[in-house]
Amino acid sequence: MFSFLKKRKVLTSEEYQERYLSLRKEMAEPFLEHTTSIQQKLISSVSVLDKEWNHNGGVNWSRDGFEEYIEALNEHLLDSAVFTEKELKEIEWAIREIETCGRELEENGESSRNAESAVYILRDRTIDWIRKNPTPQPTEEEDYLGHF
């Protein structure tokens, strides 16, 4: 009756991963592209963080080098129209955890933190945001989220 009251189906970790990989493939390789939609911008951002933390162990991390990806996630995932207060706190924690882990790496060459779970939270919430907003929403201008 009221679609806004309809609770979204919770996906399993495997379902989130399948959707993430499918969207990454559909929206092209995220490193060297011009994003034309917010959905593409979010997938690109979380993909870069996933590759850096879960495949490279954060060795290339620098705040300046990854700031635009963090900002894109901050801007769009902290949306109270899509997420509950608990989910918003989880998103905020995940972003802070990645930034803190990165800062420790920059300052000490190592970190006692593991950003893997934080990246998975951002991946899952990105998928949820796209499920809630399936129609491509154009970016204000072509935002380049390229990576060296």
Backbone as ProteinMPNN parsed JSONL, in Angstrom:
{"seq_chain_A": "MFSFLKKRKVLTSEEYQERYLSLRKEMAEPFLEHTTSIQQKLISSVSVLDKEWNHNGGVNWSRDGFEEYIEALNEHLLDSAVFTEKELKEIEWAIREIETCGRELEENGESSRNAESAVYILRDRTIDWIRKNPTPQPTEEEDYLGHF", "coords_chain_A": {"N_chain_A": [[0.827, -1.179, 0.0], [1.651, 1.449, 1.055], [4.554, 2.29, -0.229], [6.776, 3.475, 0.931], [6.73, 2.588, 3.5], [7.425, 0.025, 3.319], [9.618, -2.459, 4.219], [12.994, -2.983, 3.334], [14.309, -5.905, 1.823], [16.582, -7.859, 3.564], [19.774, -8.68, 2.582], [21.964, -11.522, 2.175], [25.446, -11.898, 3.025], [26.743, -13.058, 0.86], [24.922, -12.493, -1.201], [25.088, -9.691, -1.246], [27.751, -9.44, -2.112], [27.604, -10.653, -4.661], [25.825, -8.885, -5.995], [27.308, -6.536, -5.845], [29.612, -7.193, -7.396], [28.349, -7.619, -9.836], [27.259, -5.048, -10.359], [29.636, -3.584, -10.475], [30.763, -4.679, -12.767], [28.802, -4.004, -14.649], [28.893, -1.222, -14.553], [31.334, -0.553, -15.505], [34.98, -0.611, -15.404], [36.087, 0.819, -12.498], [38.26, 2.563, -12.007], [39.346, 4.367, -13.948], [37.412, 6.256, -15.105], [34.786, 8.435, -16.174], [32.33, 9.366, -14.085], [28.865, 9.233, -14.515], [26.548, 9.032, -13.163], [25.094, 9.096, -9.874], [24.897, 6.587, -8.747], [26.879, 5.168, -10.142], [29.083, 6.606, -9.296], [29.125, 5.965, -6.559], [29.544, 3.154, -6.625], [32.015, 3.143, -7.918], [33.576, 4.474, -6.001], [33.427, 2.799, -3.677], [34.524, 0.532, -4.756], [37.176, 1.263, -5.313], [38.103, 1.651, -2.688], [37.716, -0.945, -1.701], [39.528, -2.427, -3.291], [41.919, -1.218, -2.496], [42.072, -1.67, 0.341], [41.275, -4.385, 0.796], [42.641, -5.863, -1.042], [45.154, -4.769, -1.495], [46.059, -4.231, 1.007], [46.196, -1.672, 2.028], [48.557, -0.406, 1.323], [48.996, 1.644, -0.525], [47.72, 3.78, 0.506], [46.811, 7.132, 1.009], [45.646, 10.043, 2.512], [45.079, 12.251, 0.878], [45.066, 11.028, -1.64], [42.816, 9.411, -1.63], [40.694, 10.847, -0.785], [38.544, 11.957, -2.334], [36.954, 9.743, -2.865], [36.097, 8.896, -0.346], [34.673, 11.195, 0.363], [32.577, 11.121, -1.528], [31.148, 8.865, -0.668], [30.462, 9.69, 1.927], [28.825, 11.883, 1.28], [26.584, 10.762, -0.041], [25.778, 8.319, 1.171], [25.083, 8.897, 3.773], [22.245, 9.204, 4.28], [19.244, 9.832, 5.539], [16.782, 9.221, 4.507], [17.026, 6.804, 3.351], [18.398, 5.101, 5.09], [18.337, 3.628, 8.389], [18.689, 5.002, 11.717], [20.52, 3.446, 13.124], [21.898, 2.191, 10.999], [23.016, 4.448, 9.791], [24.809, 5.259, 11.787], [26.509, 3.076, 11.681], [27.58, 3.378, 9.101], [28.916, 5.822, 9.434], [30.787, 4.993, 11.371], [32.245, 3.098, 9.837], [33.437, 4.686, 7.839], [35.015, 6.388, 9.445], [36.666, 4.437, 10.596], [38.145, 3.474, 8.404], [39.477, 5.844, 7.696], [40.948, 6.276, 10.074], [42.534, 3.977, 10.221], [43.994, 4.365, 7.871], [45.328, 6.755, 8.528], [46.946, 5.864, 10.645], [48.583, 4.115, 9.197], [49.891, 5.941, 7.512], [51.27, 7.514, 9.401], [52.706, 5.687, 11.022], [53.502, 3.574, 9.48], [52.258, 1.194, 9.787], [49.246, -0.418, 10.972], [47.091, -1.137, 13.678], [44.578, -1.769, 13.166], [41.926, -3.295, 11.222], [40.69, -2.731, 8.199], [38.944, -4.157, 6.67], [36.295, -5.1, 7.446], [35.016, -2.647, 7.666], [35.056, -1.74, 5.025], [33.398, -3.665, 3.864], [30.979, -3.037, 5.101], [30.488, -0.51, 3.968], [30.318, -1.293, 1.296], [27.994, -2.91, 1.376], [26.03, -1.07, 2.253], [26.16, 0.694, 0.116], [25.107, -0.898, -1.932], [22.522, -1.206, -0.87], [21.674, 1.484, -0.998], [21.615, 1.888, -3.761], [19.702, -0.011, -4.454], [17.479, 1.19, -3.331], [17.412, 3.469, -4.85], [17.125, 2.964, -7.811], [16.926, 4.109, -10.374], [19.069, 5.737, -12.564], [20.712, 8.539, -11.285], [21.72, 11.522, -12.438], [24.997, 12.92, -12.128], [26.0, 16.157, -10.932], [27.834, 17.352, -12.572], [30.114, 15.924, -14.897], [31.783, 13.911, -12.909], [35.04, 13.183, -12.278], [36.406, 10.377, -11.089], [39.033, 9.296, -11.0], [41.939, 7.229, -10.638], [45.302, 7.031, -9.741]], "CA_chain_A": [[0.0, 0.0, 0.0], [2.57, 2.578, 1.121], [5.866, 1.722, -0.521], [7.792, 4.02, 1.825], [6.681, 1.823, 4.737], [7.89, -1.312, 3.008], [10.977, -2.707, 4.661], [13.767, -3.626, 2.275], [14.766, -7.257, 2.119], [17.975, -7.938, 3.981], [20.523, -9.629, 1.771], [23.069, -12.216, 2.83], [26.767, -11.396, 2.625], [27.001, -13.566, -0.49], [24.077, -11.732, -2.131], [25.691, -8.363, -1.39], [28.955, -9.572, -2.935], [27.169, -10.911, -6.04], [25.283, -7.637, -6.561], [28.429, -5.607, -5.97], [30.407, -7.578, -8.564], [27.514, -7.381, -11.014], [27.211, -3.601, -10.603], [30.979, -3.166, -10.912], [30.914, -5.085, -14.168], [27.842, -3.214, -15.426], [29.242, 0.199, -14.553], [32.685, -0.453, -16.062], [36.11, -0.574, -14.473], [35.864, 2.081, -11.798], [39.416, 3.4, -11.736], [39.643, 5.415, -14.922], [36.199, 6.584, -15.839], [34.017, 9.611, -15.793], [31.046, 8.904, -13.574], [27.744, 10.011, -15.044], [25.416, 8.915, -12.24], [25.472, 8.935, -8.468], [25.067, 5.155, -8.537], [28.195, 4.82, -10.664], [30.043, 7.271, -8.41], [29.205, 5.182, -5.327], [30.199, 1.874, -6.933], [33.421, 3.454, -8.18], [34.234, 4.825, -4.741], [33.572, 1.641, -2.797], [35.414, -0.396, -5.44], [38.553, 1.72, -5.082], [38.437, 1.345, -1.293], [37.799, -2.399, -1.593], [40.803, -2.881, -3.862], [43.04, -0.721, -1.685], [42.159, -2.282, 1.67], [41.089, -5.834, 0.827], [43.532, -6.532, -1.997], [46.499, -4.195, -1.382], [46.414, -4.06, 2.413], [46.345, -0.26, 2.372], [49.929, 0.073, 1.09], [49.002, 2.863, -1.343], [46.824, 4.751, 1.124], [47.142, 8.49, 1.455], [44.38, 10.771, 2.666], [44.867, 13.06, -0.324], [44.804, 10.169, -2.789], [41.537, 8.711, -1.542], [39.717, 11.76, -0.193], [37.342, 12.133, -3.152], [36.126, 8.542, -2.744], [35.487, 8.989, 0.983], [33.689, 12.282, 0.312], [31.408, 10.662, -2.288], [30.381, 7.978, 0.211], [29.897, 10.557, 2.97], [27.772, 12.737, 0.712], [25.378, 10.066, -0.493], [25.321, 7.226, 2.036], [24.518, 9.409, 5.032], [20.928, 9.625, 3.806], [18.24, 9.317, 6.476], [15.618, 8.743, 3.76], [17.318, 5.432, 2.94], [18.944, 4.287, 6.171], [17.904, 3.826, 9.769], [19.698, 5.662, 12.557], [21.553, 2.442, 13.405], [22.705, 2.033, 9.788], [23.793, 5.682, 9.614], [25.934, 5.185, 12.733], [27.402, 2.055, 11.147], [28.271, 4.006, 7.969], [29.86, 6.792, 10.015], [31.875, 4.22, 11.974], [33.06, 2.489, 8.781], [34.246, 5.741, 7.221], [36.03, 6.776, 10.447], [37.606, 3.324, 10.765], [39.048, 3.498, 7.248], [40.331, 7.028, 7.825], [41.859, 6.072, 11.198], [43.492, 2.961, 9.789], [44.869, 5.03, 6.906], [46.179, 7.719, 9.248], [47.964, 5.069, 11.34], [49.538, 3.646, 8.189], [50.704, 7.083, 7.076], [52.122, 7.996, 10.492], [53.524, 4.644, 11.649], [53.862, 2.514, 8.537], [51.434, 0.024, 10.081], [48.045, -0.109, 11.736], [46.559, -2.246, 14.471], [43.186, -1.936, 12.736], [41.671, -4.02, 9.986], [39.63, -1.977, 7.526], [38.139, -5.062, 5.848], [34.87, -5.081, 7.804], [34.504, -1.308, 7.349], [34.816, -1.702, 3.575], [32.212, -4.482, 3.59], [29.809, -2.258, 5.512], [30.25, 0.507, 2.936], [29.853, -2.016, 0.103], [26.608, -3.33, 1.584], [25.155, 0.114, 2.273], [26.115, 1.206, -1.261], [24.131, -1.743, -2.634], [21.202, -0.823, -0.353], [21.338, 2.811, -1.535], [21.277, 1.701, -5.179], [18.411, -0.718, -4.492], [16.454, 2.189, -3.005], [17.468, 4.485, -5.912], [17.582, 2.214, -8.986], [16.978, 4.936, -11.579], [20.301, 6.533, -12.541], [20.607, 9.956, -10.944], [22.912, 12.147, -13.019], [25.829, 13.771, -11.282], [25.829, 17.568, -11.305], [28.708, 17.487, -13.728], [30.837, 14.668, -14.981], [32.784, 13.844, -11.849], [36.093, 12.22, -12.558], [36.94, 9.696, -9.92], [40.139, 8.492, -11.507], [42.918, 6.825, -9.647], [46.614, 6.933, -10.378]], "C_chain_A": [[0.876, 1.249, 0.0], [3.977, 2.039, 0.927], [6.946, 2.246, 0.415], [7.809, 3.303, 3.174], [7.221, 0.407, 4.552], [9.352, -1.463, 3.424], [11.748, -3.4, 3.542], [14.259, -4.984, 2.753], [16.243, -7.204, 2.49], [18.651, -9.024, 3.155], [21.565, -10.342, 2.622], [24.375, -11.595, 2.344], [27.097, -11.829, 1.194], [26.179, -12.8, -1.533], [24.607, -10.317, -2.329], [26.904, -8.434, -2.315], [28.588, -9.803, -4.401], [26.652, -9.637, -6.699], [26.382, -6.611, -6.782], [29.249, -5.928, -7.221], [29.64, -7.343, -9.858], [27.458, -5.894, -11.362], [28.565, -3.064, -11.044], [31.181, -3.487, -12.381], [30.031, -4.224, -15.072], [28.281, -1.757, -15.575], [30.685, 0.446, -14.97], [33.756, -0.455, -14.978], [36.132, 0.791, -13.805], [37.065, 3.01, -11.685], [39.573, 4.57, -12.687], [38.418, 5.75, -15.753], [35.613, 7.899, -15.364], [32.664, 9.106, -15.317], [29.947, 9.831, -14.073], [26.513, 9.924, -14.151], [25.943, 8.772, -10.815], [25.708, 7.456, -8.166], [26.469, 4.713, -8.975], [29.3, 5.411, -9.771], [30.229, 6.469, -7.117], [29.908, 3.845, -5.555], [31.683, 2.096, -7.181], [34.173, 3.696, -6.881], [34.458, 3.605, -3.856], [34.498, 0.606, -3.435], [36.881, -0.022, -5.229], [38.98, 1.387, -3.653], [38.584, -0.159, -1.075], [39.142, -2.895, -2.122], [41.982, -2.433, -3.006], [43.174, -1.48, -0.372], [42.116, -3.801, 1.634], [41.972, -6.585, -0.159], [44.967, -6.027, -1.888], [46.933, -3.983, 0.066], [46.669, -2.624, 2.835], [47.704, 0.327, 2.054], [49.996, 1.362, 0.277], [48.2, 3.994, -0.71], [47.512, 6.081, 1.377], [45.817, 9.229, 1.512], [44.079, 11.565, 1.404], [44.478, 12.205, -1.523], [43.432, 9.525, -2.797], [40.403, 9.597, -1.039], [38.43, 11.871, -1.006], [36.405, 10.93, -3.063], [35.392, 8.534, -1.401], [34.391, 10.054, 0.975], [32.429, 11.866, -0.437], [30.525, 9.76, -1.424], [29.727, 8.769, 1.337], [28.686, 11.32, 2.452], [26.478, 11.983, 0.449], [24.888, 8.962, 0.444], [24.722, 7.712, 3.346], [23.164, 10.045, 4.753], [19.851, 9.017, 4.699], [16.955, 8.872, 5.781], [15.799, 7.282, 3.346], [17.654, 4.552, 4.145], [18.363, 4.644, 7.534], [19.016, 4.543, 10.539], [20.849, 4.704, 12.871], [22.47, 2.266, 12.193], [23.565, 3.268, 9.528], [25.0, 5.697, 10.551], [26.976, 4.176, 12.249], [28.225, 2.617, 9.975], [29.316, 4.995, 8.482], [31.053, 6.078, 10.637], [32.807, 3.68, 10.897], [33.97, 3.523, 8.124], [35.352, 6.182, 8.178], [37.093, 5.693, 10.604], [38.617, 3.292, 9.621], [40.005, 4.683, 7.354], [41.358, 6.854, 8.948], [42.932, 5.049, 10.846], [44.497, 3.582, 8.815], [45.823, 6.003, 7.568], [47.292, 6.979, 9.998], [49.016, 4.56, 10.366], [50.465, 4.77, 7.74], [51.706, 7.499, 8.15], [53.118, 6.953, 10.988], [54.013, 3.569, 10.689], [53.111, 1.217, 8.776], [50.223, 0.472, 10.889], [47.603, -1.349, 12.492], [45.126, -2.571, 14.065], [43.112, -2.766, 11.456], [40.471, -3.354, 9.324], [38.682, -2.866, 6.723], [36.649, -4.989, 6.179], [34.248, -3.721, 7.507], [34.193, -1.191, 5.861], [33.568, -2.51, 3.234], [30.929, -3.767, 4.007], [29.48, -1.222, 4.444], [29.776, -0.129, 1.634], [28.372, -2.352, 0.241], [25.649, -2.143, 1.586], [25.091, 0.773, 0.895], [25.091, 0.421, -2.069], [22.722, -1.385, -2.168], [20.758, 0.525, -0.928], [20.903, 2.693, -2.997], [19.958, 0.948, -5.321], [17.268, 0.248, -4.227], [16.341, 3.248, -4.107], [17.937, 3.838, -7.217], [17.689, 3.038, -10.275], [18.223, 5.805, -11.525], [20.02, 8.01, -12.271], [21.871, 10.634, -11.459], [23.693, 12.944, -11.977], [25.665, 15.201, -11.776], [26.666, 17.919, -12.515], [29.44, 16.167, -13.811], [31.954, 14.685, -13.955], [33.814, 12.791, -12.216], [36.6, 11.655, -11.248], [38.027, 8.748, -10.4], [41.116, 8.188, -10.397], [44.229, 6.607, -10.366], [46.965, 5.538, -10.77]], "O_chain_A": [[0.846, 2.025, -0.955], [4.53, 1.4, 1.823], [7.929, 1.551, 0.673], [8.79, 3.396, 3.912], [7.444, -0.314, 5.525], [10.208, -0.678, 3.018], [11.222, -4.295, 2.881], [14.578, -5.177, 3.927], [17.046, -6.575, 1.801], [18.153, -10.145, 3.05], [21.994, -9.832, 3.657], [24.391, -10.853, 1.362], [27.661, -11.058, 0.417], [26.675, -12.494, -2.617], [24.583, -9.794, -3.444], [27.067, -7.59, -3.197], [29.199, -9.21, -5.29], [27.005, -9.344, -7.841], [26.386, -5.901, -7.788], [29.546, -5.036, -8.015], [30.216, -6.918, -10.859], [27.593, -5.523, -12.528], [28.631, -2.181, -11.899], [31.703, -2.672, -13.143], [30.467, -3.772, -16.13], [28.057, -1.14, -16.616], [31.198, 1.552, -14.799], [33.462, -0.317, -13.79], [36.19, 1.813, -14.488], [36.894, 4.164, -11.292], [39.907, 5.671, -12.251], [38.403, 5.544, -16.966], [35.926, 8.39, -14.279], [31.932, 8.479, -16.084], [30.086, 11.054, -14.053], [25.543, 10.655, -14.354], [27.088, 8.379, -10.594], [26.619, 7.114, -7.412], [27.151, 3.978, -8.262], [30.323, 4.77, -9.531], [31.351, 6.311, -6.635], [30.767, 3.45, -4.767], [32.517, 1.324, -6.708], [35.275, 3.184, -6.686], [35.558, 3.402, -3.343], [35.188, -0.122, -2.722], [37.723, -0.89, -4.995], [40.089, 0.9, -3.432], [39.475, -0.598, -0.347], [39.813, -3.694, -1.469], [42.935, -3.187, -2.814], [44.275, -1.893, -0.008], [42.856, -4.449, 2.376], [42.043, -7.814, -0.116], [45.905, -6.777, -2.159], [48.074, -3.591, 0.313], [47.282, -2.377, 3.873], [47.995, 1.449, 2.467], [50.974, 2.102, 0.388], [48.02, 5.047, -1.32], [48.632, 6.144, 1.884], [44.964, 9.051, 0.644], [42.95, 11.552, 0.914], [43.649, 12.616, -2.335], [42.934, 9.133, -3.853], [39.273, 9.133, -0.887], [37.339, 11.878, -0.435], [35.189, 11.085, -3.174], [34.207, 8.205, -1.336], [33.308, 9.839, 1.518], [31.324, 12.221, -0.027], [29.3, 9.879, -1.446], [28.562, 8.539, 1.662], [27.651, 11.389, 3.115], [25.392, 12.509, 0.692], [23.686, 8.699, 0.499], [23.929, 7.001, 3.962], [22.959, 11.242, 4.956], [19.58, 7.818, 4.619], [16.121, 8.212, 6.4], [14.824, 6.603, 3.025], [17.242, 3.394, 4.207], [17.961, 5.778, 7.794], [20.141, 4.667, 10.055], [22.012, 5.106, 12.882], [23.69, 2.2, 12.347], [24.711, 3.148, 9.093], [26.091, 6.103, 10.151], [28.178, 4.399, 12.392], [29.424, 2.359, 9.875], [30.457, 5.002, 8.02], [32.196, 6.498, 10.457], [34.026, 3.791, 11.023], [35.146, 3.252, 7.883], [36.502, 6.333, 7.767], [38.28, 5.995, 10.731], [39.811, 3.102, 9.851], [41.206, 4.538, 7.127], [42.516, 7.243, 8.79], [44.108, 5.248, 11.148], [45.701, 3.352, 8.924], [46.998, 6.068, 7.208], [48.444, 7.414, 9.99], [50.208, 4.571, 10.675], [51.672, 4.574, 7.605], [52.859, 7.801, 7.842], [54.249, 7.292, 11.338], [54.85, 2.743, 11.054], [53.305, 0.244, 8.047], [50.179, 1.584, 11.415], [47.729, -2.47, 12.0], [44.533, -3.53, 14.56], [44.09, -2.914, 10.722], [39.358, -3.414, 9.847], [37.711, -2.369, 6.152], [35.827, -4.832, 5.276], [33.077, -3.646, 7.135], [33.178, -0.607, 5.482], [32.766, -2.085, 2.402], [29.905, -3.884, 3.333], [28.321, -1.073, 4.059], [28.925, 0.432, 0.943], [27.588, -2.106, -0.676], [24.577, -2.209, 0.986], [24.065, 1.355, 0.543], [24.297, 1.004, -2.807], [21.815, -1.273, -2.993], [19.597, 0.687, -1.302], [19.934, 3.327, -3.414], [19.175, 1.246, -6.223], [16.204, 0.135, -4.836], [15.283, 3.855, -4.274], [19.037, 4.134, -7.684], [18.464, 2.693, -11.166], [18.425, 6.534, -10.554], [19.201, 8.639, -12.942], [22.969, 10.357, -10.975], [23.121, 13.555, -11.074], [25.241, 15.427, -12.909], [26.246, 18.693, -13.376], [29.385, 15.369, -12.875], [32.95, 15.391, -14.115], [33.471, 11.63, -12.438], [37.152, 12.371, -10.412], [37.932, 7.534, -10.216], [41.106, 8.827, -9.345], [44.262, 6.064, -11.469], [48.043, 5.304, -11.318]]}, "name": "protein", "num_of_chains": 1, "seq": "MFSFLKKRKVLTSEEYQERYLSLRKEMAEPFLEHTTSIQQKLISSVSVLDKEWNHNGGVNWSRDGFEEYIEALNEHLLDSAVFTEKELKEIEWAIREIETCGRELEENGESSRNAESAVYILRDRTIDWIRKNPTPQPTEEEDYLGHF"}
